[in-house]
Amino acid sequence: MRTLIRNGRLVDPASGRDAPGDLLLAEGRIAALDGDAKGASADRVIDATGLVVAPGLIDLSARLREPGYEFKATLESEMDAAVAGGITSLACPPDTDPPLDEPGLVDMLRRRAKALARARVYPIGALTAKLEGERLTEMAQLAAAGCVAFSQANTPITNTQVLWRALQYAATFGYAVWLRAEDRWLAQGGVAHDGEVATRLGLAGIPVFAETVALATLLELVRSTGTRLHVCRLSSAAGVALMRAARREGLPISCDVGIHHVHLSDRDLGYFDAQCRLEPPLRSQRDREALAKALADGVIDCAVSDHTPVDDDHKQLPFGEAEPGATGLELLLPLALKWGAEQKLGLAQTLARVTSSPARILGVGAGRIAAQAPGDVIVFDPAADFRIVPEALRSQGKNSPFLGHELAGRVRATLVAGKVVFEQP
């Protein structure tokens, strides 16, 4: 199947290119660009006049809810949502039921995802058995089954000796470890940022130092072990400062931020809006501004959807009892564009945070528009507005702090390995 995308605005974040051009996809890859593509024979032609042609988005945190939580969402519904949002590759955390701590579970997930023939799925294996933080998993077997990194999802390891041994083992075999920085005891019982809003609403707070204490520990262990560490979902200005210093030091680290956290703060909780119950919690306006700026200047490598579909029964509860999480697969692109416009960044710089940068962390060849790169491409209208309403979301999870908002950035076509997997007039 040969597909020609013509008359588009080709944007390649990896090289900084932003210019008109044509693109030919064949045999699952980008076969030719510009003059080499113009006039080429093709089985299908997509006219991208007035539209942007860019690499498919790469999301480093998307919960697909299988196995175990099919009442919240199914693999099919969330893969549909991913390609509708222009996401062509995604990494799924190991906090399924049972957790991804056995090769058979990983293999099953990969086979199911491959059969659906939509986005590429990269499983993240559990760092400890059942995510209990006591016994290390068989990382070598999980890696052989297809795990690209190892994580505890939102369940921190409280025993620092186990954490140390886990990082030592991972470093020995060159495995990447992805961890959220949160001290479980300092965060215990908290549901919101420990600040003025939580005090006024009478909500139990999670202090910023629950993040920085844990992050300082992780950085010290990286200094000792040399482990490749990816810090997931940074949430505070103080955390940004620690990461900035660690980068100057040259530690083998990277980090991401949830896309909701560069737009929202604890002020958006309003009167106990459970749609804003997230992990980590939305912090102060100062923290939000620091995160948005750090993502722009590269201290934070990339933005993720942190997609966590939640059923109505668990979301429509009092704030402190509601299950944390928000749907994000279909909102990652428009929210990234909104962030980029606010930071006055060019389109290539903006898209880099959801394409080429996460591709580097994931260790895949996608995320770029170049000859022989994977044929994972999206065509979108950056100016087309759409209203976020539950019935418009393909995800089974309709939980979002942005319900009722209008955002710009509508995907017209998504191609994975050169095949059209989503199309909208």
C-alpha positions in Angstrom: 0.0 0.0 0.0 1.5 3.3 -1.1 -0.1 6.5 0.3 0.8 10.0 -0.9 0.1 12.9 1.4 0.3 16.1 -0.7 0.2 19.8 -0.2 0.6 19.6 3.6 2.7 21.7 6.0 5.4 19.2 6.9 6.6 19.6 10.5 9.5 17.5 11.8 10.2 18.3 15.4 13.4 16.2 15.4 15.1 18.5 12.8 13.1 21.6 13.3 11.6 21.6 9.8 8.4 23.5 9.2 7.7 23.9 5.5 5.3 22.9 2.7 5.9 19.5 1.1 4.6 16.1 0.1 5.1 12.8 1.8 5.1 9.2 0.4 4.6 6.2 2.6 5.2 2.7 1.4 5.9 -0.7 3.0 5.3 0.7 6.5 7.9 3.5 6.2 8.3 7.0 4.9 9.6 6.3 1.4 10.1 9.8 0.0 9.7 13.5 0.8 9.1 16.7 -1.2 10.4 16.5 -4.8 11.0 12.8 -4.5 7.4 12.3 -3.4 5.7 14.7 -5.8 4.0 12.9 -8.7 4.9 9.5 -7.3 2.4 6.7 -8.0 0.2 5.8 -5.0 -2.8 3.6 -4.2 -4.2 6.4 -2.2 -3.8 10.2 -2.1 -4.6 12.4 0.9 -4.9 16.1 0.2 -3.5 17.9 3.2 -4.0 21.5 1.9 -4.2 23.8 4.9 -3.3 21.0 7.3 -0.2 20.0 9.3 1.5 16.7 8.6 3.6 15.6 11.5 4.9 12.5 13.3 2.3 10.5 15.3 2.3 11.4 18.9 4.1 9.2 21.4 2.5 8.9 24.9 4.6 7.6 27.7 1.7 6.9 30.1 -1.6 5.6 29.0 -3.6 3.1 31.1 -5.5 0.7 28.7 -7.2 -1.0 31.7 -6.7 -4.5 30.4 -6.3 -7.0 32.0 -8.6 -6.7 35.0 -10.4 -3.3 34.7 -12.5 -3.8 31.7 -15.5 -2.2 33.5 -13.5 1.0 33.3 -12.3 0.7 29.7 -11.3 -2.0 27.2 -8.2 -2.3 25.0 -10.4 -1.7 21.9 -12.0 1.5 23.2 -8.8 3.0 24.4 -6.9 2.1 21.2 -9.7 3.8 19.2 -9.3 6.8 21.4 -5.5 6.8 20.9 -5.6 7.0 17.1 -8.5 9.5 17.2 -6.1 11.7 19.2 -3.2 11.2 16.8 -1.3 8.9 19.2 0.5 6.2 17.2 2.7 4.8 20.0 2.0 4.5 23.7 3.6 3.0 26.8 1.2 1.4 29.4 2.0 1.3 33.1 2.0 -2.1 34.9 -0.8 -1.3 37.3 -3.3 -3.7 35.8 -5.0 -6.6 37.6 -3.0 -8.7 37.9 0.0 -6.3 37.4 2.4 -6.8 34.5 4.8 -8.9 36.5 4.7 -12.1 34.4 5.9 -12.7 30.8 2.6 -14.4 29.9 0.6 -11.3 30.8 2.9 -9.0 28.8 2.8 -11.4 25.8 -1.0 -11.5 26.0 -1.3 -7.7 26.0 1.1 -7.3 23.1 -0.8 -9.9 21.0 -4.2 -8.3 21.8 -2.9 -4.9 20.8 -1.3 -6.2 17.6 -4.5 -7.9 16.6 -6.4 -4.6 16.9 -3.9 -3.0 14.4 -4.1 0.5 15.7 -1.4 2.2 17.8 1.8 0.6 18.8 1.8 -0.6 22.4 4.9 -0.7 24.6 4.4 -2.4 28.0 6.1 -1.2 31.1 6.9 -4.2 33.4 6.4 -4.2 37.1 9.6 -3.6 39.0 8.5 -5.7 42.0 6.2 -8.7 42.2 2.5 -7.6 42.4 3.9 -4.0 42.8 4.2 -4.8 46.5 7.7 -3.4 46.8 9.2 -6.5 48.4 10.6 -8.9 45.8 12.1 -8.0 42.4 10.4 -9.4 39.3 12.3 -11.5 36.7 13.2 -8.4 34.7 15.2 -10.4 32.1 12.2 -12.5 31.3 9.9 -9.5 31.2 12.3 -7.7 28.9 12.4 -10.7 26.6 8.6 -10.7 26.5 8.6 -7.1 25.3 8.8 -4.8 28.3 10.8 -1.6 27.5 11.3 -0.4 31.0 10.3 -1.2 34.6 8.1 0.8 37.0 5.9 0.8 40.1 3.2 3.0 38.5 1.7 5.0 41.4 2.8 2.6 44.1 6.1 3.7 45.6 8.6 1.3 47.1 8.8 2.1 50.8 11.8 -0.1 51.6 14.8 1.9 50.2 17.0 -1.1 50.3 14.7 -2.9 47.9 14.7 0.2 45.8 18.5 0.3 45.8 18.8 -3.4 44.8 16.2 -2.9 42.1 18.2 0.0 40.6 21.5 -2.0 40.9 20.0 -4.9 39.1 18.5 -2.7 36.3 21.8 -0.9 35.9 23.7 -4.2 35.5 21.6 -5.2 32.5 21.0 -1.8 31.1 17.3 -1.6 31.8 15.5 1.7 32.3 13.5 2.3 35.4 10.5 4.7 35.4 9.4 5.9 38.8 7.1 8.5 40.3 8.8 10.5 43.1 6.5 10.4 46.1 7.2 9.4 49.7 4.4 7.1 50.6 4.3 8.0 54.3 4.4 11.8 53.7 1.6 11.5 51.1 -0.5 9.0 53.1 -4.1 9.9 53.4 -3.7 13.1 51.2 -6.0 13.9 48.3 -5.0 17.4 47.3 -2.0 19.8 47.3 -1.2 20.9 50.8 -2.0 24.6 50.5 -4.6 27.3 50.9 -7.2 25.6 48.8 -7.0 22.3 50.6 -7.2 24.1 53.9 -10.3 26.1 52.9 -12.0 23.0 51.5 -11.0 20.8 54.5 -9.2 18.3 52.3 -6.2 16.3 53.5 -3.0 17.7 51.9 0.0 16.1 50.2 3.0 18.4 50.8 5.5 19.3 48.0 8.2 17.7 50.1 6.5 14.3 49.6 7.9 14.7 46.1 11.2 16.3 46.8 12.2 13.9 49.6 11.5 10.9 47.3 13.2 12.6 44.3 16.3 13.4 46.3 16.5 9.7 47.3 16.1 8.6 43.7 18.8 11.0 42.5 21.2 9.8 45.2 20.7 6.2 44.2 21.3 7.1 40.6 24.6 8.6 41.5 25.5 5.4 43.2 24.2 2.9 40.6 24.3 4.7 37.3 20.8 3.5 36.5 18.9 5.1 33.6 16.0 6.7 35.5 12.9 8.4 34.1 11.0 10.4 36.7 7.3 10.2 35.9 4.8 13.1 36.5 6.9 15.8 38.1 4.4 18.1 39.9 6.2 21.0 41.7 8.6 23.9 41.2 10.9 22.4 43.9 11.0 19.2 41.9 11.9 21.1 38.8 14.8 22.8 40.7 16.2 19.4 41.7 15.9 18.0 38.2 17.6 21.1 36.8 20.6 20.6 39.2 20.8 16.9 38.4 20.9 17.6 34.7 23.8 20.1 35.2 25.5 17.3 37.0 25.1 15.0 34.0 23.1 12.2 35.7 21.4 9.7 33.3 17.9 11.0 34.0 14.9 12.2 32.1 11.4 13.3 33.3 7.9 14.0 32.1 4.8 16.0 33.3 1.2 15.2 32.9 -0.4 17.5 30.3 -3.1 18.5 32.8 -0.5 19.9 35.2 0.8 22.5 32.8 -2.8 24.0 32.5 -4.4 23.5 35.9 -3.7 24.2 39.5 -5.4 23.5 42.8 -7.5 26.6 42.2 -9.4 24.6 39.6 -10.7 22.3 42.3 -13.5 24.9 42.7 -16.1 23.4 45.0 -14.7 19.8 45.2 -14.7 19.0 41.5 -13.7 15.3 41.5 -12.7 15.6 37.8 -9.6 17.4 39.1 -8.7 14.6 41.5 -5.4 13.5 40.0 -2.2 11.7 41.0 0.0 13.6 41.7 -2.4 16.3 42.8 -2.7 19.6 41.0 -0.5 22.0 42.9 -0.2 25.8 43.2 -0.3 28.3 40.4 3.4 28.9 41.0 4.1 25.2 40.5 2.0 25.1 37.4 3.9 28.0 35.9 7.2 26.4 36.8 6.2 23.1 35.1 5.0 24.8 31.9 8.3 26.8 31.7 10.5 23.8 32.5 8.7 21.8 29.7 9.5 24.7 27.3 13.2 25.0 28.2 13.8 21.2 28.2 14.4 20.5 31.9 11.2 18.4 31.6 11.6 16.3 28.5 8.1 15.6 27.5 4.4 15.8 28.3 2.2 12.7 28.7 -1.6 12.2 28.8 -1.4 10.1 32.0 -4.6 8.7 30.5 -6.6 7.0 33.4 -10.2 6.2 32.4 -12.4 5.9 35.5 -16.0 4.7 35.5 -18.8 7.0 36.8 -19.4 5.0 39.9 -15.9 5.7 41.1 -15.6 9.3 39.9 -19.0 10.7 40.9 -18.2 10.6 44.6 -17.1 13.2 47.2 -13.7 14.6 46.2 -11.8 12.7 48.9 -13.4 9.4 48.0 -13.3 9.7 44.2 -10.8 7.6 42.2 -8.0 9.8 40.9 -7.3 10.1 37.2 -8.5 11.7 34.0 -8.9 10.7 30.4 -6.3 12.2 28.1 -5.6 10.3 24.9 -7.8 12.5 22.8 -6.8 15.7 24.5 -3.0 15.4 24.4 -2.6 17.1 21.0 -4.9 20.1 21.6 -3.6 20.6 25.2 0.0 20.5 23.9 -0.9 23.0 21.2 -2.5 25.3 23.8 0.6 25.0 26.0 2.9 25.8 23.1 0.9 28.9 22.2 1.0 30.1 25.7 4.8 29.7 25.8 5.1 31.4 22.4 6.9 28.3 20.9 7.0 27.4 17.3 4.9 24.4 16.2 8.0 22.1 15.7 9.2 23.0 19.3 5.8 22.3 20.7 5.3 18.9 18.9 8.8 17.8 20.0 7.5 17.4 23.5 5.0 14.8 22.4 6.9 13.2 19.5 10.7 13.2 19.2 11.5 13.6 22.9 9.4 10.7 24.2 10.7 8.6 21.2 14.2 9.1 22.5 13.2 8.1 26.0 11.3 5.1 24.7 14.2 4.1 22.5 12.2 3.9 19.2 12.8 5.2 15.7 9.4 7.0 15.5 8.7 10.6 16.2 10.3 12.1 13.1 9.6 12.9 9.5 12.5 11.5 7.6 13.3 9.0 4.8 13.0 5.4 6.1 11.5 6.5 9.4 8.5 4.5 10.6 5.3 5.5 8.7 3.6 6.8 11.8 2.1 10.1 10.7 -0.8 12.3 11.6 -2.6 15.0 9.6 -4.4 17.6 11.7 -5.9 21.1 11.6 -4.3 23.2 14.3 -7.0 25.9 14.0 -10.1 23.6 14.1 -12.0 24.1 17.4 -14.0 21.3 19.1 -16.0 21.2 22.3 -15.0 18.5 24.9 -18.2 16.7 25.7 -18.6 13.1 26.9 -20.3 11.8 23.8 -17.5 13.1 21.6 -14.9 11.1 23.4 -14.1 7.6 22.1 -12.5 6.6 25.3 -14.8 4.6 27.6 -13.7 6.9 30.4 -15.5 10.3 30.1 -13.7 11.8 33.1 -11.9 15.1 32.3 -11.3 18.4 34.0 -11.8 20.0 30.5 -15.4 18.8 29.9 -17.3 21.8 28.4 -14.1 23.5 27.2 -13.3 24.3 23.6 -9.9 23.4 22.3 -8.1 23.8 19.0 -6.4 21.0 17.2 -8.4 18.4 15.4 -6.9 15.2 14.0 -8.1 14.5 10.4 -6.1 11.3 9.8 -3.8 9.0 11.7 -1.5 6.5 9.9 0.5 3.7 11.6 3.0 1.8 9.6 1.7 3.6 6.5 -1.9 2.4 7.0 -4.8 4.7 7.7 -6.2 3.7 11.1 -8.3 6.8 11.7 -9.9 9.3 9.4 -12.3 12.2 9.9 -13.6 14.6 7.3 
